[in-house]
């Protein structure tokens, strides 16, 4: 049983802010939208409830399962 990938975001910016080191890796709304379209096309998104239910129930996750979170969960 392969555990799902977990992708976490801390925030999404309306405009890029490359002048400030803290915001260099933070996606803009357009970048985030592109990420979500890519994930929808190539992976099987699951909810936190599904992740926990299948984790503790020892069930199988869908192939290429991915969980998207904000602020590390």
C-alpha angles and dihedrals in degrees: 000000000000116000118234121260113252119213117188131192126192096198145334121232128219090211130020115259105195092155091073119064093215093062100044096101097037114109125231121233090263092050091048091050090051090049091052093048090050091049092048091052098044108026142041109245115213133188126244088249091055091047092052095042092052093040095055095033092052091230125147122266119223115269112276092011116180132184119206117204140168124226096008096303 
